């Protein structure tokens, strides 16, 4: 393994999923690596159905401005695989990614034989690479975004979580997390440690009750409107308040000026991102995200504009739950386009969905883009879909 392309290919070659009744497989991998998770600085651990990437980005920027050497772990990436592991908003170098991946790969040569057929997965391996890399750097803080859920997520191996953040709770990944808001909230609240401060976003009441039952400290909510939002889009007002609350819980000596500068420095691709005049990209990959996107497009700035949503969504997502509400507004048009996600995951059955809701389809996003007549076109749906679109546009 000599190039970054070979390192990324190795990571992608790992199983996409495995048995998920326990964390044993992850701890076996970390044990073979001499438990790097035990040599990390205090952490802000961020989960949520939506908003966790935005909150993690704003938190890491504020901490950097405040003088913290800050590690950041995010998923998925939009333009460059190395976005997933950063220090002070600088991507992990190609050399460090190759070296650290090779170290983990060498351990797996032996461990895979021991654990076969249930060997460490792609996300577990990447998380182990991140933990190993961060453990060798002189960091003051780490901001870690959960992959899925919390309780059994590969990132949930840190005992030094100073602040646990739950940005939102909605219906997504039900097959893994549960079929009710309460069940999903219980899984997400699994990142809370005994001595963690717990910061929440705008959670449904039943989710708040579950989170409170798993926390030994009072729940903290950010105050809306104290600071200018750090990222564009109406929904980022709440995320900004949550990020600020998380930073204050981590270190209440950080000044308002440092918070404002960190928010102002924040950038995150594919979150209500204006890529050219009249063209936005937003990774609203589930019903809750699409609702927030719709609300952002219903603010005063856009009130007189017609909008075409070009949606490429994975089959196992629930974006269609918001279609009826959106289509009541005659400024909006929806065009569904086919999309094949990672590992061959299929898009919505666009023909049957289009027939049910009386909306249009196109054979590709390029065709839909050429056909649209609206003042604003928004590419949305899976983050993998909008990443492809963004790369070309």
C-alpha positions in Angstrom: 0.0 0.0 0.0 1.8 3.0 -1.3 -0.7 5.5 -2.6 -3.8 7.2 -1.2 -5.9 5.6 -4.0 -4.8 2.1 -2.7 -5.6 3.1 0.9 -9.1 4.3 -0.1 -9.6 1.1 -2.2 -8.7 -1.0 0.8 -11.1 0.8 3.1 -13.9 0.4 0.5 -13.1 -3.3 0.1 -14.2 -4.0 3.6 -17.7 -5.5 4.3 -20.4 -2.8 4.3 -22.2 -4.3 7.3 -22.0 -7.1 9.8 -23.7 -8.4 13.0 -24.7 -5.4 15.1 -25.8 -6.9 18.5 -22.7 -5.7 20.3 -19.5 -3.7 19.9 -17.2 -6.7 20.3 -15.9 -6.6 16.7 -14.9 -3.0 17.1 -13.2 -3.5 20.4 -11.3 -6.5 19.0 -9.9 -4.3 16.3 -9.0 -1.5 18.7 -7.4 -4.0 21.1 -5.2 -5.2 18.2 -4.2 -1.5 17.7 -3.3 -1.0 21.4 -6.6 0.8 22.1 -5.9 4.3 20.6 -9.4 5.4 21.8 -7.9 5.6 25.3 -5.2 8.1 24.3 -7.5 10.9 23.0 -8.3 14.4 24.4 -11.9 15.3 25.6 -14.5 14.8 22.9 -17.7 16.4 21.7 -19.7 13.5 20.3 -22.5 14.4 17.9 -25.5 12.4 16.8 -28.8 13.2 15.2 -31.2 12.2 12.4 -30.3 15.5 10.6 -27.9 18.4 11.4 -25.0 16.4 12.9 -22.5 17.3 10.1 -23.5 21.0 10.3 -23.2 21.1 14.1 -19.9 19.3 14.0 -18.5 21.7 11.4 -19.5 24.8 13.4 -18.2 23.4 16.7 -14.8 22.4 15.3 -14.4 25.9 13.7 -15.2 27.6 17.0 -12.8 25.5 18.9 -10.1 26.1 16.4 -10.6 29.9 16.6 -10.5 29.6 20.4 -7.0 28.0 20.1 -7.8 24.3 20.5 -6.0 21.9 18.3 -9.1 20.1 17.1 -9.7 16.8 15.4 -12.9 16.4 13.3 -14.4 13.1 12.0 -17.3 13.3 9.6 -19.3 11.3 7.1 -20.0 11.0 4.3 -17.6 13.1 2.2 -18.8 15.4 -0.6 -15.7 16.1 -2.8 -12.7 14.4 -1.3 -12.5 11.2 0.8 -10.0 12.9 3.1 -12.7 15.4 4.3 -13.7 12.7 6.7 -10.7 13.1 9.0 -9.4 16.6 9.7 -7.3 18.6 12.1 -8.0 22.3 12.4 -10.1 22.0 9.2 -7.1 20.7 7.3 -7.7 17.3 5.6 -5.6 14.4 6.7 -2.6 14.3 4.4 -2.3 11.7 1.8 0.9 10.4 3.5 -0.8 10.1 6.9 -3.8 8.4 5.4 -1.7 5.8 3.7 0.6 5.2 6.7 -2.3 4.9 9.2 -4.4 2.7 6.9 -1.4 0.4 6.4 -1.0 0.1 10.2 -4.6 -0.9 10.6 -4.5 -3.2 7.5 -1.5 -5.1 9.0 -3.5 -5.7 12.2 -6.4 -7.0 10.1 -4.3 -9.6 8.4 -4.3 -11.5 11.6 -7.6 -10.4 13.1 -9.7 -11.3 10.0 -8.6 -14.9 10.3 -9.6 -14.9 14.0 -13.0 -13.3 13.5 -14.0 -14.7 10.1 -16.6 -14.6 8.7 -17.8 -11.6 10.8 -14.8 -9.3 10.2 -14.5 -5.5 10.8 -16.6 -3.5 8.4 -15.7 -0.5 6.3 -16.9 2.1 8.8 -15.3 0.3 11.7 -12.0 0.2 9.8 -12.2 3.9 8.9 -13.1 4.8 12.5 -10.1 2.8 13.7 -7.9 4.7 11.3 -9.3 8.0 12.6 -8.8 7.0 16.2 -5.2 5.8 15.6 -4.3 8.9 13.7 -5.8 11.3 16.3 -4.1 9.4 19.1 -0.7 10.2 17.6 -1.3 13.9 17.3 -1.1 16.5 20.0 -4.8 17.4 20.1 -6.7 19.4 22.7 -10.2 18.4 21.6 -12.0 16.1 19.1 -15.4 16.5 17.5 -16.7 13.1 16.4 -19.8 12.7 14.2 -21.7 9.4 14.7 -22.3 7.2 11.6 -25.7 5.8 12.4 -27.6 5.9 15.7 -25.2 6.0 18.7 -25.5 3.1 21.1 -23.9 0.6 18.8 -22.1 3.0 16.5 -18.4 2.4 15.8 -17.6 5.8 17.2 -19.1 5.0 20.6 -15.9 3.7 22.1 -14.7 6.9 23.8 -14.9 7.2 27.6 -13.7 10.9 27.4 -16.9 12.3 25.9 -17.2 15.6 27.6 -20.3 16.8 25.7 -22.9 14.5 24.0 -25.0 16.3 21.4 -28.3 15.1 19.9 -29.2 17.5 17.1 -32.6 16.0 16.1 -34.6 12.7 16.2 -36.7 11.6 13.3 -37.7 8.4 11.5 -34.7 7.2 9.6 -32.7 3.9 9.5 -35.6 2.2 11.3 -34.4 -1.3 10.4 -31.3 -0.6 12.6 -32.6 1.9 15.2 -36.2 1.1 15.8 -39.6 2.0 14.4 -40.7 4.8 16.8 -39.2 8.1 17.8 -38.7 6.8 21.4 -36.8 3.7 20.2 -34.6 5.8 17.9 -34.0 8.4 20.7 -32.9 5.6 23.0 -30.3 4.5 20.5 -29.0 8.0 19.9 -28.8 8.7 23.7 -26.4 5.8 23.9 -23.5 8.2 23.3 -24.1 9.8 26.7 -21.4 9.0 29.3 -22.0 9.3 33.1 -20.2 12.6 33.3 -21.2 14.0 29.9 -23.0 17.3 29.5 -25.9 16.7 27.2 -26.9 19.2 24.5 -30.1 18.7 22.4 -31.6 20.4 19.4 -35.3 20.8 18.8 -36.4 17.2 19.8 -39.9 15.9 19.9 -41.2 15.6 23.5 -41.1 11.8 23.5 -37.5 11.9 22.4 -36.6 14.5 25.1 -38.1 12.2 27.8 -36.0 9.3 26.6 -32.8 11.3 26.4 -33.4 12.7 29.9 -33.9 9.2 31.3 -30.4 8.2 30.0 -28.7 11.4 31.2 -27.3 12.1 34.7 -27.2 15.8 34.0 -29.9 18.3 32.9 -30.4 18.6 29.2 -29.0 21.8 27.7 -30.7 23.6 24.7 -29.2 26.4 22.7 -30.8 29.8 22.6 -32.0 30.7 19.2 -30.9 34.0 17.5 -28.0 35.0 19.9 -25.5 34.6 17.1 -25.7 35.0 13.4 -26.1 31.5 11.9 -22.9 29.8 10.8 -24.2 28.2 7.6 -26.9 29.2 5.1 -30.5 27.9 5.2 -33.2 28.6 7.7 -32.8 25.2 9.4 -29.2 26.2 10.3 -30.6 28.7 12.9 -31.4 25.8 15.2 -28.1 24.0 14.4 -26.1 27.2 15.2 -27.8 27.5 18.6 -27.0 23.8 19.2 -23.4 24.2 18.2 -22.9 27.2 20.4 -24.5 25.4 23.4 -22.1 22.5 22.8 -19.1 24.8 22.8 -20.2 26.6 25.9 -20.7 23.2 27.7 -17.2 22.2 26.6 -15.5 25.4 27.7 -17.5 28.4 29.0 -14.4 30.6 28.7 -14.7 30.7 25.0 -15.6 34.3 24.1 -18.6 35.6 22.0 -16.0 37.1 19.6 -14.4 33.7 19.1 -17.8 32.0 18.7 -18.8 34.6 16.1 -15.5 34.2 14.2 -15.8 30.4 14.2 -19.3 30.5 12.9 -18.3 33.0 10.2 -15.5 30.7 9.1 -17.7 27.7 8.8 -18.3 26.2 5.4 -20.0 22.8 4.5 -20.7 21.6 1.0 -24.1 20.4 0.0 -26.0 22.1 2.9 -28.2 24.8 1.3 -25.1 25.5 -0.9 -25.5 28.0 -3.8 -23.2 26.6 -6.5 -24.2 29.1 -9.2 -26.9 31.7 -9.6 -30.3 30.1 -9.2 -28.9 26.6 -8.4 -28.8 25.2 -4.8 -27.6 21.8 -3.6 -28.8 20.4 -0.3 -28.5 16.8 1.1 -32.0 16.5 2.5 -31.9 12.7 2.4 -35.0 11.9 4.6 -38.4 13.4 5.3 -37.3 15.5 8.2 -34.5 17.0 6.1 -36.8 17.7 3.2 -39.2 19.4 5.5 -36.5 21.7 6.8 -35.3 22.4 3.2 -38.9 23.3 2.2 -39.2 25.7 5.2 -35.9 27.4 4.2 -37.3 27.9 0.6 -40.5 29.4 2.1 -38.8 32.3 3.9 -39.1 35.9 2.7 -36.0 35.7 0.5 -37.6 33.1 -1.7 -41.3 33.9 -1.3 -41.8 35.2 -4.9 -39.6 32.5 -6.6 -40.7 29.4 -8.3 -38.7 26.3 -7.3 -38.0 23.0 -8.9 -36.7 20.2 -6.6 -34.7 17.6 -8.5 -34.6 14.6 -6.2 -32.4 11.6 -6.3 -33.2 9.5 -3.2 -32.3 6.0 -2.0 -35.2 3.5 -1.9 -34.9 3.0 1.9 -35.5 6.7 2.7 -38.8 8.3 3.4 -38.6 11.6 1.6 -42.1 11.0 0.0 -43.8 11.6 3.3 -43.3 15.4 2.7 -44.4 15.4 -1.0 -48.1 16.2 -0.3 -47.3 19.2 1.9 -44.7 20.6 -0.6 -47.1 20.1 -3.6 -49.8 22.1 -1.9 -47.6 25.1 -2.7 -47.9 25.9 -6.4 -44.5 27.6 -6.5 -43.0 24.1 -6.2 -42.4 21.4 -8.7 -40.8 18.0 -8.0 -38.8 16.0 -10.6 -37.6 12.5 -9.6 -34.5 11.1 -11.2 -32.9 7.6 -10.9 -29.9 7.2 -8.7 -27.8 4.2 -7.8 -26.0 4.7 -4.5 -23.0 3.0 -3.0 -22.9 -0.8 -3.1 -25.6 -0.8 -5.7 -28.3 0.6 -3.4 -31.3 1.6 -5.6 -33.2 4.8 -5.8 -36.9 5.2 -5.3 -39.2 3.5 -7.8 -39.6 6.8 -9.5 -42.3 5.8 -11.9 -44.7 4.5 -9.2 -44.0 7.4 -6.9 -44.5 9.9 -9.7 -47.8 8.3 -10.6 -49.0 8.4 -7.0 -48.1 12.0 -6.5 -48.7 13.3 -10.0 -45.2 14.6 -10.4 -42.6 14.4 -13.2 -39.6 12.1 -13.8 -36.5 12.5 -16.0 -34.1 9.9 -17.2 -31.2 11.7 -15.5 -30.6 14.8 -13.4 -29.0 16.5 -16.4 -32.2 16.1 -18.4 -34.2 17.4 -15.5 -31.9 20.4 -15.2 -32.2 21.2 -18.9 -36.0 20.9 -18.7 -36.8 23.0 -15.6 -38.4 26.4 -16.0 -38.2 27.6 -12.4 -36.4 30.6 -10.9 -34.5 28.3 -8.6 -33.5 24.7 -9.1 -32.5 22.6 -6.0 -30.7 19.3 -6.3 -31.5 17.3 -3.2 -31.9 13.8 -1.8 -29.0 11.4 -1.0 -25.7 13.1 -0.1 -24.1 10.6 -2.5 -26.5 11.9 -5.3 -25.8 15.6 -4.6 -22.1 14.9 -4.4 -22.2 13.6 -7.9 -24.2 16.6 -9.1 -21.9 19.0 -7.4 -18.8 17.4 -8.9 -20.1 18.1 -12.4 -21.8 21.5 -11.8 
